């Protein structure tokens, strides 16, 4: 515990009270604030953000080339048309979010530099108490709220995940994780090795390749990519026809969602056919003689891990041109000059970038209690991946793995507003999700079936997440097409909701 946290715990200030508190001013928190202001205009609310500004992921990550790995027609909000290229840079996304804040007068509701370390529910008072410190001064703060809306994402912002390899301390150069990329890192005319195989690695490599002496992508095993032009032909055609931008946004958005659902279906129903199509897209850039089998053919079926879109196939173009190369092999150890592979070959490097993922954070690593009893979220059961049994008046936005996160932000924004209005009509001050009598013998399973989706960050932290049941109410289905009908149709007076 830091000195400022100790001071905050010992001298708590007088609390500010709001009907709703949102935690996080990233893509989820800004969307939540918009929906609450539009649908529950009489509710007072505040957005608490630990960073110095809005943006979350897009503010924290500052590595070269940072961009979305899904299209902005669906990653953007349903209520604000996206008019730029489908794959957008962090700067473009931050600009878009800033416009949402400005156009909807959300700025006065956001408090930056507010780091929360505890959230306590009192059954006697029917409210949450949040305590923490202000980043600039270290001064303590306290807020109380009737409803807590967790919008802070699902990974730890302070530090990315880097495995420990033998000899790391022997390496004479710099070891960098993209999540904490130094602004003054000089990689021009240097030999760089990027360890990883996901979207971040596929972004960093082409972004730095032209300036490096050489960059090597080192991966233990391949992943799937979807290369394509960074444009949307349907949107462009509709604009040529002078269709209103709101219509362009809605039509394009629905087409993309349909296509995503179709790819997901095919990943289960015809995985080998889909696999060959994906590999064909890579082969088109690298040619028939490149070893696609070794470097770009995963051992798992498509969509068991996230598939990143590669705009204009830039990483493959870099490999084809010789500016970048790819090595698929296990690491034996780090050496003074680079990395020794299991084969004995040494990759010399001045800089090693560990694009090896992130650490999952369950609800912002905040200490939660109910009547002074600590909450162990791994002992709870999730209600549709958004609420937890035994935890009152709280919802967590957890988006989609196979589609854009923001699609669920909009859906859950509607749900929370409907729930709050329903509670007001019932004169209820507390709602908790509870297992029903028919759920007593329901098997409790991990949050996500590894046969369905199994990225490393999820597998490493599954034991920290809530459990799921084998019924739709008690799991996060990851199916937007289903949830776009199911969530609006939830019966708020059903037996899984307990009101007081």
N, C-alpha and C positions, 0 to 999 in steps of 0.2 A: 504494500500500500504506500502511495506517495505521501509526502508531507502535507500537500494541499488536501488530499483525500482525508487524512487524519484530522486536519483542522476542520474540514467540512462536517465530519461526523461528530466532532466534539462541540461545534458551535453552529448548529443549523439555523439558517435565517428564517424569517417569517415567510410562509409559503404564498405563492401566487396560484390562484385556482382558475382552471379552464374546464369547460365541459369535455373537451377532447384534447389529448396531447399526441402528436405524431412524433416519432423518434426517427430522425434522418431526413435530410433534404436532398436526397438523390432522386432518381427517376420515380421511385415509389412514393416518397414523401411529398414531392411536388404534385404528383397526380392525386394523392389522397387529399391534400389540402384543397385542390381545385374542386373535387367532387363534394367534399363536405360543405364548402362555401356555396356551391350551386344548389345542392339538394337539401341542406339543413342550414339555411342562412341565419337562423336564430341561435345556432350553437356557437359558443366562444371556443377558440382553439389556438394552439401555438405549435409550431414545428421546432423541435430542438435538434440542432446539428452540432456535432463535435468539431467539425472542420471550420476553416475560416470563411467558406463560401459554399454555395450549392453545387451539386453535380455528382457527389459520391465517387463512383468508379472513374468518371470522366474528369474529375478534378485530381484524384490521387495518382492515377497512372499517367506518367509523362514520358514514357519511353518513345523512341522514334517510330513514327508511322501509326501511332495508336488510332484505332478505328473500330467501328462496330463489326461484329461477325455475323450479324443478321440485318435484314433490311429495315430502313427507318420508316417505311410505310406501316409496319406492324410494331416496330420498337418505339415509334412515336405514339403520342396519345391519339385516341379516336376523335377527340374534340378539336384537335389542331392539325390541319393538313400539313404534310411534309412535302416540300417542293424541290428539295435538292436531290443529289444522287442517292440511290438505294443504300449503298454502303458509305457511311459518313465518318469524318474524322472526329476526334474528341472535341476540337474547337467548334465544329459545326453543331455538335450535339449540345454543348454548353450554351451556345448562342440560342438554339431552339428552346432550351429550358429557361433561359433568361427571358425570352419573349413570353413564355407561358406565365412566369412570375409577374412580369410587368403588365401584360395585357389583362390579368385577372386580379391585380392589386394584392398579390400574396406576400410581397416583401415585408410589410409591417407585421406579419404573423410569424416570421422566421427569426429565431435567435441563434446566431452562429457562435462557435467557440464554447458550446455548452456540452461538456462531457459528463454523461450520466454513469454513476457507479452502482446505484441501488434503486430498486423499484419494490415498494411494499404495499400490499393490499390489506386494508382493514375491513373485516366483515361488519364491525360495529358502525364504522363511518361510511361504508359502501363507496370507498374511493381509493385510488392509488396515490402514493406519495413517492415522488422522484427526487433523489438527491445527487448532487455532483458538484463539479467545480467549473468556473469560467477559465478558459485557456489563457487569456491575456493577463489576468490578475491573480489567478489562483483562488479567488473568492468563492465561497460556497454559495450554492443556490438550492432552492427547494420549490417544487411545483406539486400541486395536487390536481387530480383529474378524475372525472367520473368514468372515462373510457380511455384506454391506452391502445394506440394504433402503432404497432412496430413496423417501421418502414426502412430499417437500417441495412437491409441486404442480408447476405449469408456468409460472408468471408471476413477474416480479420484484416482490417485496413493497415495496421501498423507494420506487418511483416508477412512476406510471402513464404511459400513452402520451398525449402531447399533441402534435399536429402544430404546426409553426411557420407562423404566418400573418403576413403583412406587418402592421406597425404594432402588434404586441402590446405593445411597450414604450410606445406612446402612450396606451394605455387608462388612464384615471384611476382606475378601480375595481379590484376584486379579481378575479383569475383563479384558480379553484379546480379541482383534479381530485378526483373523489369518493374516490379511493384514499387521499388525504391530506387529508381534510376536517377543517378546524380546529374544535375543540370550541367555540370562542368565536365562530364566524362568526354575525354578526347579519344575517339576511335579511328580518326583519319589515319590512313596508311598503316593501320595495325592489323595483326592477325587476330581474328575473333572467332571463338567457338560458341555457338548458341546451343545449349542442351535443352531438348524438348521436342514435342511433336504436335502441339496443339495450335490454337489460333494465335496466341501471343508469339510463339516462335515463328509462325508463318507470316506474321506482321513485321517483326523486328528484322528478320533476315533481308528481305528486299528493301527495307527502308534504309539500311546502313551499307548494303553491298557495294554501291557505287563509290563510297568513300573509303572503304576498308582496303587494305592490301589484299586480304581475302577473308571471306566468312564461311564457316563450315557449320552446317546444321547437323548436330549429333543427336541421334534418337535411339532409345533402347528398342522401340517397336513402332511401326507406322500407325498413322491414323487416316481417316477419310477426309477428303476435301471436295468442295464443289466449286470448280473454277468457272468463271463467266464474266461477261462484260458488266461493268458497273453502271448499268442503265436498266430501265424498265420499259420495254417496248409498248406495253399496254398504256402506261401512264403518258408516255411521249405521244402516242397516237391520239389519245383523248385530248391532250393539250392542243395538238394540231387541229382538232375539230372544235377548239375553243369551248370545251366543256368546263363548267365551273370547277374551281380547284377543290371544293368540298366534295363534289361528285367524283372527281379524279381520285382523291384520297380514299373515299369509301369503296369505290369499285376495285381499285388496285389492291387495297388492303384485303378485300374479300378473296380476290384471285390468289394472292400470295398465301393466305391462310388455307385456302382449298388445296393449293399445290403442296404446302407443308404437310397437311393431313394425308395427302395421297402418298407422299414419300414415306411417311411413317407407316402407313398401312402396308406398303410394298416391302418395307424393311422386315416385316413379320411374315407376309404372305409369299413373297418372292425375293428373298434376300440375295440369292445368287445372281439373278437378273439385274437387280438394282446395283449390286456390287460391280458387275462388269460395266454398267453404264457410268458409274462414278470413276472407275479406273480408266475408262475410255476418255473421259474428260481430261485426265492428267496426261494420258498418252498422247493426246492431240498436241500438247505443248512440248513434250520431251522426246517424242519420236518412237518408232518401233524397236530401236536397239537399246533403249535405256532399260535398266533392270527395275521395272515397275513392281515385279513380284517381291523383290527384296525390300525396296524402299517405300513403297506406297500401297502395299496390300496388307491390311490388318488381319489378325487371326480371328477377330470377332465379326459378327454380322453388322451391317450398317445400322447406325443409330443406337448402339449400346453405349456409345459415347457421343458427345456433341459433334456435329459436322459443321466445320466453319466454311463460310463462303469466301473464296479468294478472288477479289476483284481483278479482272483482266489477267488472271493466272500469274500474278507478278512474281511469286516465289519460284514458280516453274520456269518463267522466263529468265530469272537470275541464274538458275542452275544450268539451263540450256546455253546461256551465254558464257558460262565459265566464271562469272563474278562470284558465284556461290557454289558450294558442293554439299553433298549429303552423305552421311555415314550412318549406317544402322548397325550398332554393335553395343555390347555391354562395356561399361567402364570398369577397368581394373583398379586404377588409382590415379590421383593427381600427382604430377611431378613438378619440379621447379620450373620446367619450361612449358608445361601443358598437361595433357591428359594421355595416360597410357591405356590403351584398349585391351580387352581380353585376349585379342590376337597377338598382342605385343607391340603393335603399331603405336607410335606416339603422334598425337595431334598437337603441334606447337601452337601456342597462343600467347598473346599479350593481355587479352581480356577474355574472361569466360562469363557468359551470360546464362544464368540458370532459369530458363523459362519453364519451370517445373511445377507450376500450379500455385495454389494458395491454401491457406488454412481455414477450414470452415469455422464459423463463429455462430453459435446458437444464440440468437436474440441479443447480439451485441456484447456478449460476455458480461452482461449486467447481473448483479446479484438480485434474484427475485425471491420474495417471500410472500406468504399468505398468513396473516396473523402471526408474524414472526417465525413461521416455520419455512425453512428453505425449500424452494421448488426444484425438484430434480426432473427436468423435462423428459429425460429418457424413461421416466416411470409414468408419464402421461400417455394418453392416446390422442392422436390428432383427429380433429374434426375437419375433414376435407382439406387437410394441409394448411389450415388457416387459424383454427382455435384449438384449445387443449383442454382435455377433461380436468375438472377441478380448478381451473384457473379462470377467475371471473373477469368479465368486462375487458377482454384483451383479444386482439387479432394481430396475426403476423402475416405480412405480405410475402409469400414465397411463390415465385413465378414459374414459368415452364422451362424445362430442359430442352425440349425439341422445338420450341417456338419462342417468339420474343417475350421477354419478361413482362413487358408493359401491357400485353394483352390481359394479363391477370390483374394488373393494377386497376385497370378500368372496371373489370368484373367485380373485384372485391370492393372497389369504391362504391359501386351501386349497392352491394350487399350491406356494407357497414351503415350506410345512410338509411337503408330500409330497416335495418335492425334497430338503430337508434330511434327512428320515428315510431317503430312498433313498440319499443319499450316505453316511450312517452305516452302512447295511447293506453298502454296497460298500467300506467303509473308504476312501472317497475324501475328499480334503481340498480338491479344486479341481474346479470344473465351468465349462466355457466353451462357448458356442454357436459352431459353426463351419459354414461353407457345405460342403455335401456335393459329391461329384464331379458329381452330376447338376445341381448349381446353378451350375457354372462359367460357363456361357454365359447365365445368367439376366439379363435386363435389370434394371438398378438404377434405381429411380424415386424421385421425391420422397416424403417421409414420407406425405403425403396427396394424393390426386388432386384438383386444384382443381375438376374437374367434379363431384366428389362433395361436397366441403365446403370452403368458401373464405373464412372470416372474415379480417378484416384482420390481426389479430395473428399468425395462422398464415402468411399470405402474406408478411408482412414478415420472418419469421424462418425460413422453410422451409429456407434454406441452412445453418442451424445444426443441423438435426435429422438423425438417422440416415436412411439410405436404406432403401427397402423393395424387395422383389422382387415377382414376379408369381405367387408361390405362397403358399398360406395360412400356411405356417410363417414367412414372412418379411414379414408385414405386420400392421398393426393393423386388423382388419376392421370395427371399430365396430359389430359385430352381437352384442348380448348374447344373443339367442335362440340363435345359433349357438355362441357361446363357452361358454354354460352347459353345453353337451354336449362341445364340442371340448377345452376346457382340462382338465377332469377326465380325459379320455381320452388325454391326451398320453402317449406311450410314452417314459419317461425314459431308456430304453436305446437310443433311436433314434440314427441316425448324426449328427444335428445337435448332440448333446451329447457333449462330450469330457471325460472324467474322468481325474484323476490321484490 
